[in-house]
Amino acid sequence: MAAVPSEVVEPTGPPEGDGGTKAKKSGIGLGKYIVIRALLIIPTVFILVTTVFVLMRLTGDPVSASVGGRLPPEQLAERIRAAGYDRPIIIQYLDYLGGILRGDFGTTISDNIPVTQLLTRYGTATLELVLYALVVALLLGIPLGMLAAYRRDRGTDAVLRVLAILGYATPVFFAGLLLKLVFSVWLDWLPVSGRVTSSNQLVLQGVSAPTHIYIVDALRLGNFGIVGDVLTHAVLPAISLGLLVGGVFLRLVRTNMIGTLGQDYIESGRSRGVSERRLVTKHAYRPALVPIITVMGMQIALMLGGAILTETTFGWQGLGFKLAEYLQARDFVAVQGIVVMLAVIVAVTNFIVDVVAALIDPRVRY
């Protein structure tokens, strides 16, 4: 009697003979796909920049909107002329486009800071928060999605699906307030707000050529006390924002793993005596991860939107926090620059995700 193989044996490469031709065709298709996706960034960003510019100008000139009620008419008119807002709108628009191409997003009206400097300093804080939240979402969504698929139509699956819906449907600021109430106020385990304690922040500001990504700067110092402080402050904001996307990942992994578990090679493995746990953890989960890669760009855009509320809730000094401040100050130059930068980040992120997805799954290119 023949021995029963202990696991599924899958083909690892293309058939001999025409494999080189197929690989060559795939390479050409991938190159064209990358070029097309890269070129699509240009009209996307152009439309976004134009839309934001027009919407901001519908309120009037930025100087009047920000300080119109606090300056005498003569000084207000002088500031409008100095900023060039008395010129025709088309000239202002062309100058703004030219400034963006040079990396100049203007200067804030309320505190006279170059918007580029604002984006560099506070954008890294938002990037740090989004990366923390993405790690939380992946750590929750992937294993729990696998568990839900493995326990399909049982109590565990039902509970996890409900939790996934709640995680996505709960407003980010409300989840943040609940987390603060439980873990900061009642249990006193974690900080209420901020990115780091004030004393450690002064230390981090003394780092030569700081990245303003506190975890990176703390590691560069080699001070693991500050590293722990940074991570402790990041726990609640990361969970609050990560739950928003973690539920999406959970449902995606569950749905795709259920489909994968019905494939012929999985059934073949079952017939050969391979354990269900091994089929799930070794053979079925990798194809189920492809959809997560393809939608990750959209989820990062969702995170950037949620970061505005999360940063405001936790006093996290990032672009979302500053955007709320400048909206209250009606500083539309700063608002315009921040919104445009967020739009560019989303467009570039989608491009990177699309390329990664095309590398993993050639079907994406067609």
C-alpha positions as CSV (number, residue, x, y, z in Angstrom):
1,M,0.0,0.0,0.0
2,A,1.3,3.4,-0.9
3,A,2.2,5.8,1.9
4,V,-0.1,8.7,2.6
5,P,1.6,12.1,2.0
6,S,1.6,14.3,5.0
7,E,0.9,17.6,3.2
8,V,-0.3,19.1,-0.1
9,V,2.3,19.3,-2.9
10,E,1.7,22.3,-5.1
11,P,3.5,23.3,-8.3
12,T,6.2,25.8,-7.7
13,G,6.7,27.2,-11.2
14,P,5.4,27.3,-14.8
15,P,5.6,24.2,-17.0
16,E,8.8,23.7,-18.9
17,G,9.0,24.7,-22.5
18,D,7.0,28.0,-22.7
19,G,7.7,29.2,-19.1
20,G,10.3,31.8,-20.3
21,T,7.8,33.2,-22.9
22,K,5.1,33.5,-20.2
23,A,7.5,35.2,-17.8
24,K,8.6,37.6,-20.5
25,K,5.0,38.5,-21.4
26,S,4.2,39.0,-17.7
27,G,7.2,41.3,-17.3
28,I,6.1,43.5,-20.3
29,G,2.5,43.6,-18.9
30,L,3.8,44.6,-15.5
31,G,5.9,47.4,-16.9
32,K,3.1,48.9,-18.8
33,Y,0.8,48.6,-15.8
34,I,3.2,50.5,-13.6
35,V,3.7,53.3,-16.1
36,I,-0.1,53.7,-16.6
37,R,-0.7,53.7,-12.8
38,A,2.1,56.3,-12.3
39,L,0.7,58.6,-15.0
40,L,-2.8,58.4,-13.5
41,I,-1.4,60.1,-10.4
42,I,-0.9,63.3,-12.3
43,P,-4.5,64.0,-13.3
44,T,-5.7,62.7,-9.9
45,V,-3.6,65.1,-7.9
46,F,-4.4,67.9,-10.4
47,I,-8.1,67.5,-10.0
48,L,-7.8,67.3,-6.2
49,V,-5.6,70.4,-6.0
50,T,-8.0,72.3,-8.3
51,T,-11.1,71.3,-6.3
52,V,-9.5,72.3,-3.0
53,F,-8.3,75.6,-4.4
54,V,-11.8,76.5,-5.7
55,L,-13.6,75.4,-2.5
56,M,-11.2,77.5,-0.4
57,R,-11.7,80.6,-2.6
58,L,-15.5,80.3,-2.4
59,T,-15.1,81.8,1.1
60,G,-13.3,84.8,-0.2
61,D,-9.6,85.7,0.1
62,P,-7.8,83.8,2.9
63,V,-6.6,87.0,4.7
64,S,-10.1,88.4,5.2
65,A,-11.4,85.0,6.3
66,S,-8.7,84.6,8.9
67,V,-8.1,88.1,10.3
68,G,-10.8,90.2,8.7
69,G,-12.5,91.2,11.9
70,R,-9.4,92.0,13.9
71,L,-7.6,94.5,11.6
72,P,-8.4,98.0,10.5
73,P,-9.6,98.2,6.8
74,E,-6.3,99.8,5.7
75,Q,-4.1,97.1,7.3
76,L,-6.4,94.4,5.9
77,A,-6.2,95.8,2.4
78,E,-2.4,96.1,2.7
79,R,-2.1,92.4,3.7
80,I,-4.4,91.3,0.9
81,R,-2.2,93.2,-1.6
82,A,1.0,91.9,-0.1
83,A,-0.2,88.3,-0.3
84,G,-1.4,88.8,-3.9
85,Y,-5.1,88.0,-3.2
86,D,-6.3,91.1,-5.0
87,R,-5.2,89.7,-8.4
88,P,-7.5,87.8,-10.8
89,I,-8.4,84.3,-9.5
90,I,-6.8,82.5,-12.5
91,I,-3.5,84.2,-11.8
92,Q,-3.7,83.2,-8.2
93,Y,-4.4,79.6,-9.3
94,L,-1.5,79.5,-11.7
95,D,0.8,80.9,-9.1
96,Y,-0.4,78.3,-6.6
97,L,0.2,75.4,-9.0
98,G,3.7,76.8,-9.7
99,G,4.4,77.0,-6.0
100,I,3.4,73.4,-5.5
101,L,5.7,72.3,-8.2
102,R,8.5,74.1,-6.4
103,G,7.5,72.6,-3.1
104,D,6.1,75.9,-1.8
105,F,2.6,75.6,-0.3
106,G,2.5,79.2,1.0
107,T,2.6,80.6,4.5
108,T,0.0,80.3,7.2
109,I,-1.9,83.5,8.0
110,S,-2.5,82.9,11.7
111,D,1.1,82.2,12.8
112,N,3.2,83.0,9.7
113,I,4.8,79.5,9.4
114,P,5.7,78.1,5.9
115,V,3.2,75.3,5.2
116,T,6.0,73.1,3.9
117,Q,7.6,73.3,7.3
118,L,4.3,72.5,8.9
119,L,3.8,69.5,6.7
120,T,7.3,68.2,7.4
121,R,7.1,68.5,11.2
122,Y,3.5,67.3,11.8
123,G,3.1,65.0,8.9
124,T,5.6,62.6,10.4
125,A,3.5,62.4,13.6
126,T,0.5,61.4,11.5
127,L,2.6,58.9,9.6
128,E,3.7,57.4,12.9
129,L,0.2,57.1,14.2
130,V,-1.1,55.5,10.9
131,L,1.7,52.9,11.0
132,Y,0.9,52.0,14.6
133,A,-2.8,51.7,13.7
134,L,-2.0,49.6,10.6
135,V,0.0,47.2,12.7
136,V,-2.9,46.9,15.2
137,A,-5.4,46.3,12.3
138,L,-3.2,43.6,10.7
139,L,-2.6,41.9,14.1
140,L,-6.3,41.8,14.8
141,G,-7.8,41.3,11.4
142,I,-5.6,38.5,9.9
143,P,-5.5,35.9,12.8
144,L,-9.1,36.6,13.8
145,G,-10.3,36.4,10.2
146,M,-8.5,33.0,9.9
147,L,-10.1,31.9,13.1
148,A,-13.6,33.0,11.9
149,A,-13.1,31.0,8.7
150,Y,-11.8,28.0,10.5
151,R,-14.9,28.1,12.9
152,R,-17.3,29.0,10.1
153,D,-21.0,29.2,11.1
154,R,-20.2,28.5,14.8
155,G,-20.5,30.7,17.8
156,T,-16.9,32.0,17.5
157,D,-17.5,33.0,13.9
158,A,-20.8,34.8,14.8
159,V,-19.1,36.7,17.7
160,L,-16.1,37.8,15.5
161,R,-18.4,39.0,12.7
162,V,-20.4,41.1,15.1
163,L,-17.2,42.6,16.6
164,A,-15.9,43.3,13.1
165,I,-19.0,45.3,12.3
166,L,-18.9,47.1,15.6
167,G,-15.3,48.0,15.1
168,Y,-16.0,49.5,11.7
169,A,-19.3,51.2,12.6
170,T,-18.2,52.8,15.9
171,P,-17.0,56.4,15.4
172,V,-13.3,56.8,16.0
173,F,-13.7,59.6,18.5
174,F,-16.3,57.6,20.5
175,A,-14.0,54.6,20.6
176,G,-11.2,56.8,21.7
177,L,-13.2,58.4,24.5
178,L,-14.3,55.0,25.8
179,L,-10.7,53.7,25.8
180,K,-9.5,56.8,27.6
181,L,-12.3,56.4,30.2
182,V,-11.5,52.8,30.9
183,F,-7.7,52.6,30.6
184,S,-6.7,56.1,31.6
185,V,-9.3,57.3,34.0
186,W,-10.7,54.2,35.7
187,L,-7.7,51.9,35.6
188,D,-4.9,54.5,35.3
189,W,-2.8,52.2,33.1
190,L,-2.1,54.4,30.1
191,P,-1.6,58.1,29.5
192,V,-4.6,60.3,28.6
193,S,-3.1,62.2,25.8
194,G,0.0,63.3,24.0
195,R,2.8,61.5,22.1
196,V,5.3,61.4,25.0
197,T,5.8,63.0,28.4
198,S,7.0,66.6,28.4
199,S,10.4,65.8,29.9
200,N,11.1,63.1,27.3
201,Q,9.8,65.4,24.6
202,L,12.5,67.9,25.5
203,V,15.1,65.1,25.2
204,L,13.8,64.1,21.8
205,Q,13.9,67.7,20.6
206,G,17.6,67.7,21.3
207,V,18.3,64.9,18.9
208,S,20.5,65.9,16.0
209,A,18.6,66.0,12.7
210,P,15.4,64.7,14.3
211,T,12.9,62.8,12.1
212,H,10.0,63.9,14.4
213,I,9.0,60.2,14.4
214,Y,9.4,59.7,18.1
215,I,10.0,56.0,18.1
216,V,12.8,56.4,15.5
217,D,14.4,59.3,17.4
218,A,14.2,57.4,20.7
219,L,15.8,54.3,19.2
220,R,18.6,56.6,17.7
221,L,19.2,57.8,21.3
222,G,19.4,54.3,22.5
223,N,17.2,55.3,25.5
224,F,14.7,52.4,26.0
225,G,13.0,54.3,28.8
226,I,11.9,56.9,26.2
227,V,11.1,54.1,23.7
228,G,8.7,52.6,26.3
229,D,7.2,56.0,27.0
230,V,6.6,56.6,23.3
231,L,4.9,53.2,22.8
232,T,2.8,53.6,26.0
233,H,1.4,56.9,24.7
234,A,0.7,55.3,21.3
235,V,-1.3,52.3,22.6
236,L,-4.8,53.9,22.9
237,P,-4.6,56.1,19.7
238,A,-3.4,53.1,17.7
239,I,-6.1,50.8,19.0
240,S,-8.8,53.4,18.5
241,L,-7.8,54.0,14.9
242,G,-6.8,50.4,14.2
243,L,-10.2,49.0,15.1
244,L,-11.7,51.0,12.3
245,V,-9.7,49.0,9.7
246,G,-9.2,45.8,11.6
247,G,-12.8,44.9,11.2
248,V,-12.5,45.3,7.4
249,F,-9.4,43.1,7.3
250,L,-11.2,40.4,9.5
251,R,-14.1,40.2,7.1
252,L,-11.9,40.1,4.0
253,V,-9.7,37.4,5.4
254,R,-12.7,35.3,6.5
255,T,-14.6,35.6,3.2
256,N,-11.5,34.8,1.1
257,M,-10.3,32.0,3.3
258,I,-13.7,30.3,3.1
259,G,-13.5,30.5,-0.7
260,T,-9.9,29.2,-0.7
261,L,-10.8,26.3,1.6
262,G,-13.2,25.1,-1.0
263,Q,-10.5,24.9,-3.7
264,D,-9.6,21.6,-5.3
265,Y,-6.0,21.5,-3.9
266,I,-7.5,21.9,-0.4
267,E,-10.0,19.1,-0.9
268,S,-7.1,17.0,-2.3
269,G,-5.2,17.7,0.9
270,R,-8.1,16.7,3.0
271,S,-8.5,13.4,1.1
272,R,-4.8,12.7,1.8
273,G,-5.2,13.1,5.5
274,V,-3.8,16.6,6.0
275,S,-5.1,18.2,9.2
276,E,-7.6,21.0,8.9
277,R,-5.4,23.3,11.0
278,R,-2.4,22.7,8.7
279,L,-4.5,23.4,5.6
280,V,-5.7,26.7,7.1
281,T,-2.4,27.9,8.5
282,K,-0.1,26.7,5.7
283,H,-2.0,26.5,2.5
284,A,-5.2,28.6,2.6
285,Y,-4.2,31.9,4.3
286,R,-1.7,33.2,1.7
287,P,-4.2,33.5,-1.2
288,A,-6.6,35.1,1.3
289,L,-4.1,37.9,2.0
290,V,-4.1,39.2,-1.6
291,P,-7.4,41.1,-1.3
292,I,-6.0,42.8,1.8
293,I,-3.1,44.1,-0.3
294,T,-5.4,45.4,-3.0
295,V,-7.7,47.3,-0.6
296,M,-4.9,48.6,1.7
297,G,-4.6,51.8,-0.2
298,M,-8.3,52.7,0.4
299,Q,-8.0,51.7,4.1
300,I,-5.0,54.0,4.5
301,A,-7.0,56.8,3.1
302,L,-9.7,55.9,5.6
303,M,-7.1,55.9,8.4
304,L,-5.9,59.4,7.4
305,G,-9.5,60.6,7.7
306,G,-9.9,58.9,11.0
307,A,-6.5,60.3,12.2
308,I,-8.0,63.8,12.3
309,L,-10.5,62.7,15.0
310,T,-8.1,60.4,16.7
311,E,-5.4,63.1,17.0
312,T,-7.9,65.6,18.3
313,T,-9.3,63.1,20.9
314,F,-5.8,62.2,22.2
315,G,-4.0,65.5,21.7
316,W,-1.7,63.8,19.2
317,Q,0.2,66.6,17.6
318,G,-0.1,65.6,13.9
319,L,-1.6,66.9,10.7
320,G,-5.1,66.1,11.8
321,F,-4.7,67.9,15.1
322,K,-3.2,71.0,13.3
323,L,-5.9,70.8,10.6
324,A,-8.6,71.1,13.3
325,E,-6.8,74.1,14.8
326,Y,-6.4,75.9,11.5
327,L,-10.1,75.3,10.6
328,Q,-11.1,77.0,13.9
329,A,-8.8,79.9,13.0
330,R,-10.2,80.0,9.5
331,D,-6.6,79.8,8.2
332,F,-7.4,78.5,4.7
333,V,-3.9,78.6,3.4
334,A,-2.8,76.1,6.0
335,V,-6.0,74.0,5.5
336,Q,-5.4,74.0,1.8
337,G,-1.8,72.8,2.1
338,I,-2.7,70.1,4.6
339,V,-5.6,68.8,2.6
340,V,-3.5,68.8,-0.6
341,M,-0.7,66.9,1.1
342,L,-3.1,64.3,2.5
343,A,-4.5,63.8,-1.0
344,V,-1.0,63.4,-2.5
345,I,-0.2,60.8,0.2
346,V,-3.4,58.9,-0.6
347,A,-2.7,58.9,-4.4
348,V,1.0,57.8,-4.0
349,T,-0.1,55.1,-1.4
350,N,-2.7,53.7,-3.8
351,F,-0.1,53.6,-6.6
352,I,2.4,51.6,-4.4
353,V,-0.4,49.2,-3.2
354,D,-1.5,48.6,-6.8
355,V,2.0,47.8,-7.9
356,V,2.5,45.4,-4.9
357,A,-0.8,43.8,-5.7
358,A,0.2,43.4,-9.4
359,L,3.4,41.7,-8.3
360,I,1.6,39.3,-6.0
361,D,-1.3,38.5,-8.3
362,P,-0.8,39.0,-12.1
363,R,-4.6,39.1,-12.6
364,V,-4.7,42.6,-11.2
365,R,-3.0,44.0,-14.3
366,Y,-5.7,43.0,-16.7
